Amino acid sequence: MTTATKHPARTDSRHAEPPRANISDFIFEQARERPLQAAVIEQRTGRRVTFGELARRVENVAFGLAQLGIGDGSRALLAVKPGIDFVVTVFALFRAGAVPVVVDPGMGRKNLLACIEQARPQALVGIPLAHALSLRYRRVFGAPKRVTVGRRWFWGGATLRELERRNVSGSHAAPTTWSATAAILFTSGATGTPKGVVYHNGMFVEQVRMIRAAYDIRPGEIDVACFALFALFSVAMGVTIVLPNIDFSRPGKCDPAKIVDAIRESGATISFGSPAIWRKVGSYLLDNNLRLPTLRRVLIAGAAVPHATLGQLADRIAPGGEIHTPYGATESLPLSTIGSREVLAETRFDTQAGSGVCVGKPLPGVSVKVARIVDGPISTIGDMQELKAGEVGEILVRSAVTTQEYFGNEGANAQSKVRDGGDTQTQRWHRMGDTGYFDAKGRLWYCGRVAHTVWTAQGPLFPEQVEGLFCNHNAVARSALVGIGAKGAQEPVIIAELHGGTIPAADLRGRIETELLQMAQAHALTRQVKRALFHPAFPVDARHNAKIDREALARWVGKLLVSAPLRVTAVVVGG
């Protein structure tokens, strides 16, 4: 089944391309219309900058970057902590025509260095620690042009403060085009090797328009931003962003009180963050009988959102407010969206019955297909077998905000990008690497990653469908399905993480195990599940601390099976 809306003419290469596009232009538009409105506020320091000041600082830094040769398509590794300097630096790089390279520091040093080596940045704009690291790993970093955000030591180059003090006049915006590369954003690597996603200027412009329209976001609103990259869109839309006092690289470790304080003190109307953050905030609000009366929209993305989290928040935000759960990926965001009212009133019951997670209808301008799962590259969309409503397959997307390539990774391009027929000039489809299906109402349902599908002798089992059933047990906080053995003959194993992150005493474990396996036998979807294990704290992705690392859990189960063969219904306590 396909859901499609005609693409804007500007995104079709057969039409004339607009002469220039640059997301930094939004900042200058906001500066003209609301120069005295706060653009960025740091909760930790109390520092703030208005849109007028932000535009001046961006212009000064952009000019300085260009003078240093950091512009005209040069790749600049960005290593700046979320804050005012981060916002200034990002938009200045865009304005100078440089290409920011963004790598998640939480992915670990090995993956971090591999991403940098792949991107081959010609400049490094970062905090002192990043410059020191570049000297430690000269072979990976090369000899980049340097801008230090903070105190410069012995590595030379300019500092951000030096560039800001130039006080230039006029516009120094680079003549960037709609289809020119604007940024390289690396995926988190949650289900494989991180890949550098190439963004064009026009894609960023379209993302601003699509997000603003989807959620009716208006200038003058206030956003407590718990994910720094998404916060840039809010600034571009004329929204004041408040950066809470949290470690943005470890959202799951946040202090929910600080986020709640930031929302209440600022009168925030919007907030975006990971499910790991909002799970903690929801519990904190409930435990302390607190409400967020100004908060009209909460956006949660990064992994499937438990309906319990939605239920906790729905009664604590502004009357008439709603929690939205957009679906997409670094390669195509947003794709679809659904609100908490529809989830809590309807789709959560289907999730509990094994239907997967409803992610709503595709947004206007987004085309989606569900096709039969195949291994290996696909040349053209006609080579894929499109499925009917209700049939689970791989999700493909095409839109004005769907990226067309990975940087320097032809293998990933061949695996994930699909031509629309034989015309190489039209947009390519992106294989999301996710499984799902359309229902009779045209809504898309997410069933898990293709790589996490358990291929048994009786056919495939999709994690989000199976796990939805076991999460009905009142002791289970989260569950994870993994497969052990060779593809096509895998044994499905369900692993449970209990509320409180503890492993109960043996007698209680035995009772919960028995109940879980009885639940498995009571449903046709899960009758093959004959092992129930317990784990105190699931490993999760580095970026959002919310996606369950099922590969790591599968390795954990595999080692247990080798070291201590289990009875069919054995319970193993892991750590």
C-alpha positions as CSV (number, residue, x, y, z in Angstrom):
1,M,0.0,0.0,0.0
2,T,1.3,3.5,-0.8
3,T,0.4,6.7,0.8
4,A,1.5,9.6,-1.4
5,T,1.1,13.3,-1.8
6,K,2.5,15.3,-4.7
7,H,6.0,16.6,-4.0
8,P,6.6,20.4,-4.2
9,A,8.0,21.4,-7.6
10,R,11.1,22.8,-6.0
11,T,12.3,19.4,-5.0
12,D,12.1,17.9,-8.5
13,S,15.4,18.3,-10.3
14,R,13.5,18.6,-13.6
15,H,12.3,22.0,-12.4
16,A,14.4,25.2,-12.1
17,E,16.2,25.2,-8.8
18,P,15.8,28.3,-6.6
19,P,19.0,30.4,-6.8
20,R,19.8,30.2,-3.1
21,A,18.8,28.4,0.0
22,N,20.3,28.5,3.5
23,I,18.7,27.7,6.8
24,S,20.6,30.6,8.5
25,D,18.3,32.9,6.6
26,F,15.5,32.0,9.0
27,I,17.6,33.6,11.9
28,F,17.9,36.9,10.1
29,E,14.2,36.9,9.2
30,Q,13.4,36.4,12.9
31,A,15.9,39.1,13.9
32,R,14.1,41.6,11.6
33,E,10.7,40.7,13.0
34,R,11.4,40.2,16.7
35,P,15.0,41.5,17.5
36,L,14.4,41.8,21.2
37,Q,12.8,38.4,21.8
38,A,15.1,35.9,23.5
39,A,16.4,33.3,21.1
40,V,18.4,31.0,23.4
41,I,18.4,30.8,27.2
42,E,20.8,28.5,29.2
43,Q,19.2,27.2,32.4
44,R,22.6,26.3,33.9
45,T,24.2,29.7,33.5
46,G,21.2,32.0,33.1
47,R,22.8,33.5,30.0
48,R,20.6,34.5,27.1
49,V,20.8,36.0,23.6
50,T,18.1,37.8,21.6
51,F,17.4,37.1,18.0
52,G,19.0,40.5,17.1
53,E,22.1,39.6,19.0
54,L,22.2,36.1,17.6
55,A,22.0,37.4,14.0
56,R,24.9,39.8,14.6
57,R,27.1,37.1,16.2
58,V,26.3,34.6,13.4
59,E,27.2,37.2,10.8
60,N,30.5,38.1,12.5
61,V,31.5,34.4,12.9
62,A,30.4,33.5,9.4
63,F,32.6,36.2,8.0
64,G,35.5,35.1,10.2
65,L,35.1,31.5,9.2
66,A,35.2,32.4,5.5
67,Q,38.3,34.4,6.1
68,L,39.9,31.4,7.6
69,G,38.9,29.3,4.5
70,I,36.2,27.5,6.4
71,G,33.4,27.9,3.8
72,D,32.6,27.1,0.2
73,G,31.7,23.5,0.9
74,S,34.6,22.7,3.3
75,R,33.7,20.1,5.9
76,A,34.0,21.2,9.5
77,L,33.8,18.8,12.4
78,L,31.5,20.3,15.0
79,A,32.3,19.5,18.6
80,V,30.5,22.0,20.8
81,K,28.4,21.4,23.8
82,P,24.7,22.5,23.6
83,G,24.4,26.2,24.5
84,I,24.4,29.7,23.0
85,D,27.9,29.1,21.5
86,F,26.6,25.9,19.8
87,V,23.7,27.7,18.2
88,V,25.9,30.6,17.0
89,T,28.5,28.2,15.6
90,V,26.1,26.0,13.7
91,F,24.2,28.8,12.0
92,A,27.5,30.6,11.3
93,L,28.9,27.5,9.5
94,F,25.7,27.3,7.4
95,R,25.9,31.0,6.6
96,A,29.6,30.7,5.6
97,G,28.7,27.8,3.2
98,A,30.7,25.3,5.3
99,V,29.4,21.8,5.9
100,P,29.0,20.9,9.6
101,V,29.9,17.3,10.4
102,V,28.0,16.2,13.5
103,V,29.0,13.0,15.3
104,D,27.4,11.8,18.5
105,P,30.1,11.7,21.2
106,G,28.1,9.1,23.1
107,M,28.8,6.4,20.5
108,G,32.2,5.6,22.0
109,R,35.7,6.5,21.0
110,K,36.1,3.7,18.4
111,N,33.0,4.6,16.5
112,L,33.7,8.3,16.9
113,L,37.1,8.1,15.4
114,A,35.8,5.9,12.6
115,C,33.2,8.5,11.7
116,I,35.8,11.3,11.7
117,E,38.1,9.2,9.5
118,Q,35.2,8.6,7.1
119,A,34.2,12.2,6.9
120,R,37.7,13.6,6.4
121,P,36.9,17.1,7.9
122,Q,39.0,20.0,6.7
123,A,38.3,22.0,9.8
124,L,37.6,21.5,13.5
125,V,35.3,23.8,15.4
126,G,35.1,22.6,18.9
127,I,35.9,22.8,22.6
128,P,39.5,22.4,23.9
129,L,39.0,18.7,24.7
130,A,38.2,18.1,21.0
131,H,41.3,19.8,19.9
132,A,43.4,17.9,22.3
133,L,41.9,14.7,21.1
134,S,42.7,15.7,17.5
135,L,46.4,15.9,18.5
136,R,46.3,12.5,20.1
137,Y,44.8,11.0,16.9
138,R,46.6,13.0,14.2
139,R,46.3,10.2,11.6
140,V,42.5,10.4,11.9
141,F,42.0,14.2,12.2
142,G,44.8,15.2,9.8
143,A,45.7,18.9,10.0
144,P,42.4,20.8,10.2
145,K,41.9,24.5,10.3
146,R,41.0,25.3,13.9
147,V,38.5,27.3,15.8
148,T,38.4,26.8,19.5
149,V,35.1,27.4,21.4
150,G,36.6,28.2,24.8
151,R,40.2,28.6,25.8
152,R,42.8,28.0,23.1
153,W,46.0,26.3,24.3
154,F,49.0,25.4,22.1
155,W,47.3,24.1,18.9
156,G,46.9,27.5,17.2
157,G,44.0,28.8,15.1
158,A,41.3,31.2,16.0
159,T,38.8,31.3,18.9
160,L,35.1,31.8,18.6
161,R,35.4,35.0,20.7
162,E,37.9,36.5,18.3
163,L,35.6,35.9,15.4
164,E,32.6,37.3,17.2
165,R,34.5,40.6,17.9
166,R,34.9,41.4,14.3
167,N,31.7,43.5,14.1
168,V,31.3,43.3,10.3
169,S,28.7,45.2,8.4
170,G,26.4,43.9,5.6
171,S,25.6,40.4,4.7
172,H,28.3,37.8,4.1
173,A,26.1,34.9,3.4
174,A,27.6,32.3,1.0
175,P,25.6,31.8,-2.3
176,T,24.5,28.3,-1.3
177,T,22.1,26.5,-3.6
178,W,19.1,24.3,-2.8
179,S,20.8,21.0,-3.7
180,A,24.3,21.8,-2.4
181,T,25.5,19.8,0.6
182,A,24.6,21.6,3.9
183,A,25.6,19.1,6.6
184,I,26.7,15.5,7.3
185,L,24.9,14.1,10.3
186,F,26.0,10.7,11.5
187,T,23.5,8.1,12.6
188,S,23.8,6.8,16.1
189,G,24.8,3.3,15.0
190,A,22.2,1.7,17.2
191,T,21.7,-1.1,14.7
192,G,25.0,-1.2,12.9
193,T,27.9,1.0,11.9
194,P,27.2,4.8,12.1
195,K,26.8,6.3,8.6
196,G,27.2,9.9,7.5
197,V,23.8,11.2,6.2
198,V,24.1,14.0,3.6
199,Y,21.7,16.9,4.0
200,H,21.1,19.5,1.3
201,N,20.2,23.1,2.1
202,G,16.7,22.6,0.6
203,M,16.0,19.7,2.9
204,F,16.6,21.8,6.0
205,V,14.3,24.5,4.7
206,E,11.6,21.9,4.0
207,Q,12.0,20.4,7.4
208,V,11.4,23.8,9.0
209,R,8.2,24.2,7.0
210,M,7.0,20.6,7.5
211,I,7.5,20.6,11.3
212,R,6.0,24.1,11.7
213,A,2.9,23.0,9.8
214,A,2.5,19.6,11.4
215,Y,2.4,21.0,14.9
216,D,1.2,24.5,14.4
217,I,4.3,26.0,15.9
218,R,4.3,29.8,16.0
219,P,6.9,32.5,16.6
220,G,7.0,33.8,20.2
221,E,6.5,30.3,21.7
222,I,9.0,28.9,24.2
223,D,10.6,25.4,23.8
224,V,12.4,23.6,26.6
225,A,14.7,21.7,24.2
226,C,16.1,18.4,25.5
227,F,17.7,17.4,22.1
228,A,20.1,20.0,20.9
229,L,19.9,19.4,17.1
230,F,16.1,19.6,17.1
231,A,16.3,22.8,19.0
232,L,17.8,24.5,15.9
233,F,14.5,24.1,14.1
234,S,12.7,25.9,16.9
235,V,15.1,28.8,16.7
236,A,14.6,29.0,13.0
237,M,10.8,29.2,13.6
238,G,11.1,32.2,15.9
239,V,10.7,30.1,19.1
240,T,12.7,30.8,22.2
241,I,14.7,27.7,23.2
242,V,15.5,27.1,26.9
243,L,18.3,24.6,27.2
244,P,17.8,22.7,30.5
245,N,20.7,21.9,32.9
246,I,21.2,18.3,31.8
247,D,23.9,16.2,30.1
248,F,22.5,16.1,26.5
249,S,24.7,13.1,25.7
250,R,23.1,11.0,28.4
251,P,19.4,11.9,28.4
252,G,18.4,8.8,30.3
253,K,20.5,10.1,33.3
254,C,18.7,13.4,33.5
255,D,17.3,14.9,36.7
256,P,13.6,15.3,35.8
257,A,13.3,18.1,38.4
258,K,15.5,20.3,36.4
259,I,13.5,19.8,33.2
260,V,10.2,20.4,35.1
261,D,11.7,23.6,36.7
262,A,12.8,24.9,33.3
263,I,9.3,24.4,31.9
264,R,7.5,26.0,34.9
265,E,9.9,28.9,35.2
266,S,10.0,29.8,31.5
267,G,6.3,29.2,30.8
268,A,7.3,26.8,28.0
269,T,4.6,25.9,25.5
270,I,6.6,23.2,23.7
271,S,9.2,20.6,24.7
272,F,10.9,17.9,22.7
273,G,12.9,14.9,24.1
274,S,13.6,11.2,24.2
275,P,11.2,8.7,25.7
276,A,13.9,8.1,28.4
277,I,13.5,11.7,29.5
278,W,9.7,11.8,29.5
279,R,9.4,8.5,31.3
280,K,11.3,10.1,34.2
281,V,9.5,13.4,33.9
282,G,6.1,11.7,33.9
283,S,6.9,9.7,37.1
284,Y,8.3,12.8,38.8
285,L,5.1,14.9,38.0
286,L,2.9,12.1,39.3
287,D,5.0,11.5,42.5
288,N,5.1,15.2,43.4
289,N,1.5,16.0,42.2
290,L,2.8,18.7,39.8
291,R,1.4,20.0,36.6
292,L,2.8,21.9,33.6
293,P,-0.1,24.3,32.9
294,T,1.6,26.2,30.0
295,L,2.9,23.2,28.1
296,R,0.6,22.6,25.1
297,R,2.8,20.3,23.0
298,V,5.2,17.6,24.0
299,L,7.1,15.9,21.1
300,I,8.7,12.5,22.0
301,A,10.9,10.7,19.5
302,G,13.8,8.3,19.3
303,A,12.0,5.0,20.1
304,A,8.5,3.7,20.6
305,V,6.8,5.6,23.5
306,P,5.1,3.5,26.2
307,H,1.4,4.3,26.5
308,A,2.0,4.5,30.3
309,T,4.2,7.5,29.7
310,L,1.6,9.2,27.5
311,G,-1.0,8.5,30.1
312,Q,1.0,10.1,32.9
313,L,1.8,13.2,30.9
314,A,-1.7,13.7,29.3
315,D,-3.2,14.7,32.6
316,R,-0.4,17.0,33.6
317,I,0.1,19.4,30.7
318,A,-2.1,22.3,29.6
319,P,-5.9,21.6,29.1
320,G,-6.3,20.7,25.5
321,G,-2.6,20.0,25.1
322,E,-1.3,16.9,23.5
323,I,1.7,14.6,23.3
324,H,2.9,13.9,19.8
325,T,5.1,11.0,18.8
326,P,6.7,11.7,15.3
327,Y,8.2,8.8,13.5
328,G,11.2,9.0,11.2
329,A,15.0,8.6,11.1
330,T,18.1,10.7,10.5
331,E,17.7,9.9,6.9
332,S,14.0,11.1,6.7
333,L,12.4,13.2,9.4
334,P,9.5,13.6,9.9
335,L,7.7,10.8,8.2
336,S,4.5,10.5,10.1
337,T,3.0,11.5,13.5
338,I,0.3,10.5,15.9
339,G,-1.1,12.2,19.0
340,S,-1.7,10.9,22.5
341,R,-5.5,11.2,22.3
342,E,-5.7,8.7,19.5
343,V,-3.1,6.4,21.1
344,L,-4.8,6.4,24.5
345,A,-8.3,6.1,23.2
346,E,-7.7,3.5,20.5
347,T,-4.3,2.2,19.3
348,R,-2.8,1.3,22.6
349,F,-5.3,-1.5,22.9
350,D,-4.2,-2.9,19.6
351,T,-0.6,-2.6,20.7
352,Q,-1.4,-4.6,23.8
353,A,-3.0,-7.3,21.6
354,G,0.1,-7.7,19.4
355,S,-0.5,-5.3,16.6
356,G,2.8,-3.3,16.9
357,V,3.0,0.5,17.5
358,C,0.9,2.9,15.5
359,V,2.9,5.8,14.3
360,G,0.1,7.6,12.5
361,K,-0.5,8.7,8.9
362,P,2.3,10.0,6.7
363,L,2.5,13.8,6.7
364,P,1.5,15.8,3.6
365,G,4.2,15.6,0.9
366,V,5.5,12.2,2.2
367,S,5.1,9.0,0.1
368,V,5.4,5.7,1.9
369,K,5.4,2.1,0.7
370,V,5.5,-1.2,2.5
371,A,7.3,-3.9,0.5
372,R,8.3,-7.6,1.0
373,I,11.5,-7.9,3.0
374,V,14.5,-8.9,0.9
375,D,18.2,-9.1,1.7
376,G,20.7,-7.1,-0.3
377,P,20.4,-4.0,-2.5
378,I,17.4,-3.2,-4.7
379,S,18.0,-1.2,-7.9
380,T,14.6,0.3,-8.6
381,I,11.3,0.5,-6.8
382,G,9.7,-1.7,-9.4
383,D,11.9,-4.6,-8.2
384,M,10.2,-4.6,-4.8
385,Q,6.9,-6.3,-4.2
386,E,4.5,-3.9,-2.6
387,L,2.2,-5.4,0.1
388,K,-1.4,-4.9,0.9
389,A,-2.8,-3.3,4.0
390,G,-2.3,-5.6,7.0
391,E,0.8,-7.3,5.6
392,V,4.1,-6.6,7.4
393,G,7.1,-5.7,5.3
394,E,9.9,-3.1,5.0
395,I,9.0,0.6,5.1
396,L,10.2,2.8,2.3
397,V,9.9,6.6,2.1
398,R,10.3,9.4,-0.4
399,S,9.8,13.1,0.4
400,A,11.3,16.5,0.2
401,V,13.1,15.8,3.5
402,T,14.3,12.3,2.6
403,T,18.1,12.3,2.2
404,Q,19.5,10.9,-1.0
405,E,22.9,9.5,0.0
406,Y,25.5,8.6,2.7
407,F,28.8,10.4,2.6
408,G,31.6,8.2,1.1
409,N,29.7,5.0,1.6
410,E,28.6,3.4,-1.6
411,G,27.8,0.1,0.1
412,A,25.3,1.8,2.3
413,N,23.9,3.8,-0.6
414,A,23.4,0.6,-2.6
415,Q,21.7,-1.1,0.4
416,S,19.4,1.7,1.4
417,K,18.6,3.9,-1.6
418,V,16.2,2.8,-4.4
419,R,15.7,4.6,-7.7
420,D,12.1,5.5,-8.7
421,G,12.1,3.6,-12.0
422,G,14.9,4.2,-14.4
423,D,15.0,8.0,-14.1
424,T,18.2,8.9,-12.2
425,Q,17.1,12.5,-11.9
426,T,14.1,11.9,-9.6
427,Q,14.3,11.5,-5.9
428,R,15.3,8.1,-4.6
429,W,13.3,6.1,-2.1
430,H,15.0,5.3,1.3
431,R,14.7,1.9,2.9
432,M,14.0,2.7,6.5
433,G,15.3,-0.6,7.8
434,D,12.1,-0.8,9.8
435,T,9.2,-3.3,9.5
436,G,5.6,-2.2,9.5
437,Y,2.3,-2.2,7.7
438,F,-0.7,0.0,6.8
439,D,-4.1,-0.5,8.4
440,A,-7.4,0.0,6.7
441,K,-7.5,3.6,7.8
442,G,-4.2,4.4,6.1
443,R,-2.2,4.6,9.4
444,L,1.3,3.2,9.5
445,W,2.2,0.6,12.2
446,Y,5.8,0.0,13.3
447,C,6.8,-3.6,14.1
448,G,10.5,-3.3,14.8
449,R,13.8,-3.1,12.9
450,V,14.3,-5.5,10.0
451,A,17.6,-6.6,11.7
452,H,15.7,-7.5,14.8
453,T,13.2,-9.8,13.2
454,V,13.3,-13.3,14.6
455,W,13.2,-15.8,11.7
456,T,11.8,-19.1,13.1
457,A,11.0,-22.3,11.2
458,Q,7.4,-21.2,11.3
459,G,8.0,-17.7,9.9
460,P,9.1,-14.3,11.1
461,L,8.3,-12.8,14.5
462,F,8.4,-9.0,14.8
463,P,9.7,-7.6,18.1
464,E,7.2,-4.7,18.7
465,Q,4.3,-7.0,18.1
466,V,5.5,-9.7,20.4
467,E,6.8,-7.4,23.1
468,G,3.4,-5.5,23.3
469,L,1.8,-8.7,24.6
470,F,4.3,-9.4,27.3
471,C,4.3,-5.7,28.5
472,N,0.7,-6.4,29.7
473,H,2.2,-8.1,32.7
474,N,2.0,-5.7,35.6
475,A,5.5,-6.5,36.8
476,V,7.1,-5.9,33.4
477,A,8.5,-2.5,32.6
478,R,9.9,-3.5,29.2
479,S,10.4,-6.7,27.2
480,A,12.7,-7.6,24.4
481,L,12.4,-10.4,21.8
482,V,15.6,-11.9,20.5
483,G,16.4,-14.9,18.3
484,I,19.0,-17.6,19.0
485,G,20.4,-19.7,16.2
486,A,20.6,-19.6,12.5
487,K,18.2,-17.5,10.5
488,G,15.2,-19.6,9.5
489,A,15.5,-21.8,12.5
490,Q,15.9,-19.3,15.3
491,E,14.5,-19.9,18.8
492,P,12.5,-16.9,20.1
493,V,13.4,-15.8,23.6
494,I,11.6,-13.1,25.6
495,I,13.6,-11.1,28.1
496,A,11.8,-9.0,30.7
497,E,13.0,-5.9,32.6
498,L,10.9,-5.5,35.7
499,H,9.7,-2.3,37.2
500,G,12.3,-0.8,39.5
501,G,15.2,-2.4,37.6
502,T,15.5,-5.2,40.2
503,I,15.6,-9.0,40.0
504,P,13.1,-10.5,42.6
505,A,13.7,-13.4,44.8
506,A,13.6,-16.9,43.3
507,D,10.1,-17.8,44.2
508,L,8.7,-14.5,42.7
509,R,10.8,-15.0,39.7
510,G,9.4,-18.4,39.2
511,R,5.9,-17.1,39.4
512,I,6.4,-14.3,37.0
513,E,8.2,-16.7,34.6
514,T,5.3,-19.1,34.7
515,E,2.8,-16.3,34.1
516,L,4.8,-14.9,31.1
517,L,5.0,-18.3,29.5
518,Q,1.3,-18.9,30.1
519,M,0.7,-15.5,28.3
520,A,2.8,-16.8,25.4
521,Q,0.8,-19.9,25.0
522,A,-2.5,-18.0,25.2
523,H,-1.8,-16.1,22.0
524,A,-1.2,-17.5,18.5
525,L,1.5,-14.9,17.8
526,T,3.7,-16.0,20.7
527,R,3.2,-19.7,21.1
528,Q,6.7,-20.4,19.9
529,V,8.2,-18.5,22.9
530,K,9.2,-21.0,25.5
531,R,12.0,-19.3,27.3
532,A,11.5,-16.3,29.6
533,L,14.6,-14.6,31.0
534,F,15.2,-11.5,33.2
535,H,17.6,-8.7,32.9
536,P,18.0,-5.8,35.4
537,A,18.6,-3.0,32.9
538,F,18.4,-3.3,29.1
539,P,21.3,-1.9,27.2
540,V,20.2,1.1,25.1
541,D,21.4,3.4,22.3
542,A,23.8,6.2,23.0
543,R,21.8,9.1,21.4
544,H,18.4,8.8,23.0
545,N,19.0,6.1,25.7
546,A,15.7,4.6,24.6
547,K,16.2,2.1,21.7
548,I,16.8,-1.4,23.2
549,D,20.0,-2.9,22.0
550,R,18.6,-6.3,21.1
551,E,21.9,-7.4,19.4
552,A,23.7,-7.0,22.8
553,L,20.9,-8.9,24.5
554,A,21.1,-11.7,22.0
555,R,24.8,-12.0,22.6
556,W,24.1,-12.1,26.3
557,V,21.6,-14.9,25.9
558,G,23.9,-16.8,23.6
559,K,26.7,-16.7,26.2
560,L,24.3,-18.0,28.9
561,L,23.2,-20.9,26.7
562,V,26.8,-21.9,26.0
563,S,28.0,-21.5,29.6
564,A,24.9,-23.0,31.4
565,P,22.5,-24.9,29.2
566,L,18.9,-24.1,30.2
567,R,15.8,-26.0,30.8
568,V,13.1,-25.1,28.3
569,T,11.4,-22.8,30.8
570,A,14.5,-21.7,32.8
571,V,14.9,-18.3,34.3
572,V,18.3,-16.7,34.0
573,V,19.3,-13.6,36.1
574,G,21.6,-11.4,34.1
575,G,23.6,-8.2,34.6
